[in-house]
C-alpha cells in the first residue's frame, strides 16, 4: 500500500533550509498556529483552493470556475473579477482550481505518492552531490503525515540523499523516534521559553517541544536551532537569556548552530488567497533598531559560547573553519 | 616560481561584494587604473573622419589597382598620416586611427546608410547609441561618401541578391538577418599572437618575402599570389612605420616631461615601441604593446568586430615568467599593466547603422573575447598566475571589454572556480564560462584532431575557434526560427499578412506567399506532420540564408581582401592566399538560430491542446494568433499558464520538442559548403537579437503577442503575460542540457539571472560553484550570469546618469545597461528573477 502525502509545494533549488542545493517538500498540516507564520496554506491538512484575483481574466470572459462549482454562490466576484471564496460553503472539491485557465485559483495541497515525490527529488541529485545538498521536509509540520514522511526519508536514505527535517517538534516522542535514524539533520524553532506566552502566540505550550529537543540533543543528532525574532513577542533580553541557558543546560550546547531569523512580513498575499486576515497586519516597529537589536542578541549568544549567526548564511571572510570544510569536500 | 600553486595578486577567495554597486569609481588598487577608467567613462563618443578621408584619397588616386593593393595602399596611407597621440598616465600606446573612443568610418563597406542617417536621422538624436560629429566634418564626410556610392561591399551584395534571398533577408521580411557582413567587415577570429610575439613583424616579413621569392611563374595563380604577397608586405612594413611614429612621439613627450617618474615611463614606452616596430617582444610590457598594435591595426584595415584575444594566459605567460625570473618586473606591476591594457581595450568605438543598433545595442565593437584556463594538448590543466591575474584585472576594471571567458573542465582547480564565482558575484557580468568537454567535442565535429581541438579559444559571444588557424565567419547571420515556425503552420503565409505590408503587391496581392506552402495547422493530423512542415520550411529558408551568405562571402573576397590580417593565420602566407580566398587552414560560416524556446512552447501547446487533449482545433489556434489573441482571452490565459507544458521546467513533454527543434536547425546547417572550401556551422543563440526579431513578428502560439521579444538564447519563454519557467534554475539547466550542445558547433548561449541575495554568503558562493559544475557536467556548453535586482535596473532606467558604468549581461554580450534601448531594458527586467528562497 503506497503512502500518500498532501504537499503544498515541492521547491527545487532551495538554499536556506539545510546545507547546499536542496529540494524542499512543504507538508500540509500543523499543530501550531504561530501568528507570524509565513505559510498559512500549511495549516490544514486538507486540499484548499487559494485565489489570486490579480490573475483572474474575468467571469464575463471566462466563467470556467462558476461552470463547475457545485456550491453556487461560493465564488464571490466583484466587477467580474474573482474576489473571494465563501469558505463556509466551499467543500474544497478543487474543481475550480482544476479548470481555471489563468492560474488565478491555485490548488493548495497536492496528493502525491512517495514515488511521485521521489521522481522530482531525483532530478537534482547531481546538484546535491556537487553542493553538499539534499532533501528537506518542511511545512507545515511534516510529522502530521508520519507514514508518508517515514517512507520518503527511508527512500532518500537508501538512495544516498542527505535528509533534513524542519519540524516544530510538537509531537509525541514516539513519532519523532520513528524518523530519527533516517534524518541527517533536524531544524527546529525555539519560539519562546515561557510556556504561557508560547501558548498565547502559537496555540500550544512549549513543554513537549523543549523536551523533544533535549532528547534529540542527548542522541547527539545534528540539530540547527532557530529563533524567529518577532517584535513584541520574543525579542526581550530575558527570553534570549533563558534560551541561552536552555541551550547550554538541557541541550549541553549540542547544536550545530543557532540561527536568529529576523521577522519579515512574509505570506501576506497567501493569507489573502485563503480569505484570511494577516495576523501581523497592524504591526509597526522601527526596522533599523530591530535589526541592531538582533545583532546584539547574536553577540550575546556568541559571548556565551553558542555558535550563532543572523539568518542562514555565513558572511564572507568570517567563516574560515567552514571554508576548510568546503575545501575538503573536494569540489 | 613555477613549482608554486598558481595565484594572483590577491587571495583566490577574496570577496568583491555582491551585485553591481552604484557610484564606485575605484575598484582597482592602482590609482592609475582608476583614473584612466574614469577618464574613459567620461569621454564622449565622437565620429572621426580621418580614416574615411585617407582611404578615399588612395582609392581616388589609384583606380587602376587591384582590390588587394588598394587595401594595402590605403592602410599604408592611413598608418603614415593619421594623427597620433599619447594620453596622460597611459602605459600602452596606440589607437584606432582616431582619437580614443572616437569611431572611424569604413566607407568601403557601406556608405548609403551613413549618408541617409547624416542627412535624415542624425546620430546625436538617436534614442541610444548616440554619436557626435561637428558640422564641418559632417559636410566633408558627406562629400567623401559620394565617391563610394556603388563601390561598396553592400552595393555589390544588393546587386546580386536574388528575389528569394532578398525577401527573407534584412532587405525583406527579416526571416533571417545577414546584415552584419552585408554592411560591415567580418572579423571574428583570433590572430596568432604567439608567433607574432616570438618573431616580431620582421619575422613575418621575412617569411612572406621568402614565399614570394619562391613563387614560380608557372603557378596557375601567380599574379594573384604575387599581388597578395606584395600587399601583405606593404601593410606589414607600414605597421612598423606606424609603431616607429609612436616611438618618436613618446621620445618627444618624454623630453618635454618634467615629472621624473612619468618621464621614465615615456622613455620606456618609446623603447618598447622601438623594439616591437619590427622586433620580437622581450618583456611582458613589450608583449602587451605589440599585441595591442597588431590587433588595432587589424581593426584599422577592416571593420570586422569580435577580433578576439585568444588564450592570453597562455601566450603571454612566457614573457611574464621570464620577467619574474629575471626580476625585471614585480607581480604588482604586471597586474597594473594588465589592468591598463583592459581599460585600453575599451577605447575602440564603432558606428553601426540604425537597423543593426536596433537589434544589437552598444557602441563598442563588441565581442573581444579573452580566454583563460582550460587544458593543454595532452588534456592537462593549464591554470597559471596569469589566469588569476587576468580575472583580477577584470573585476578591478569592470569594463565592457574584454569579455573574459573561463574554460572549465573536470580538473579546473577549486581556487579558480572560487575566483570565477567571486567575479560573477560582483555582478558586473563577467566572466562567462565555457565547458571544455563540450567545446572540444564541437571542435572535433568541425574536423580537428583532439590535441588541436583542445587549443580552442572563444570568439565573440560564444563561438569556439582555433586561434591562428581558423577563419570562422562566426555570427554570420541570425535566423528567426519562430518566423520559420509561423510559416510552417500557416501555409507559408505570414500570420499578420495584410495590405499594409510593403511587400503586399508582389506577395499576397499577387496570390503568392512568403514561403513555400508546407501545410497548415488547420489540417495537420498529428505533431509529426507539424514537425515535417517545419523541417521543409526550415530547409527552404536555410537554403536562402546560406546561399545569401555565400554571396556575401564572395563579395567580401572581391571587394575587401585582408592581406594584413592574413599574415597572422597559418596557411595564408604558405599558400599565397588571402583569408577571404580560403587561405586559413580551417574555414567555416556560422549562422545562429533565434527563438528556440518560442518554437518549443508553440509545438508543446499544439501537441497538448490540439492532438492530445483535443480541447481546441488547429484552426481555432490559428485564428487566435491571427487576431493577436484579441477576443481569445481564455486561450491566451491558458497557453501562458502552468497548465500547459512549457520548456525550461525539466518536463520531457516540452523539452523533447525543444530537442527536435534544436536538432532540426543543426541538421539543416551542418555540412553545407562555403566558397572558402569550408563548411557551415550552426549556432543556437540570439545574443540580444531576440528583441529586434520579435518586434517584426506577429503573435505566436507560445502566448506571445505581436511585437514582443522571442525567447532569449537557449532560455525559456517569457511573454508579457507570464514567465514560462516556474521550476527554478536546476530545472532550466536540466531542460537546456537535454540537447547535445556539441552539435551546435558555432556555440550555444545560456543567460542566468540571479538576485544578489541568492548568492550571498559562503553558502551562496559554494552553491554557485556546485551549480556551475553540475550544469557543465550535464553538458551545457556555455553560461553567464547577471547578479542584479530588478529594483536596481528600474532605478537605472529612471536615473541613467547615476548608472552609467552599470554593466549587464545582455544575452551574449556585455553592455552598459543605460545604453540599451528601452524595450531591451524592459525585457531584461521581465526575465524571471530566479528566487532561491
Interface residues (C-beta under 8 A of the other chain):
Chain A: X11 X12 X13 X14 X15 X16 X19 X20 X21 X57 X58 X61 X62 X64 X101 X102 X103 X123 X124 X126 X127 X129 X130 X131 X132 X133 X311 X312 X313 X314 X315 X316 X317 X319 X322 X323 X326 X327 X330 X331
Chain B: X13 X15 X414 X417 X633 X634 X635 X637 X638 X641 X642 X643 X650 X722 X727 X728 X729 X730 X731 X734 X758 X760 X761 X762 X763 X764 X765 X766 X767 X769 X770 X771 X773 X774 X777 X778 X834 X836 X837
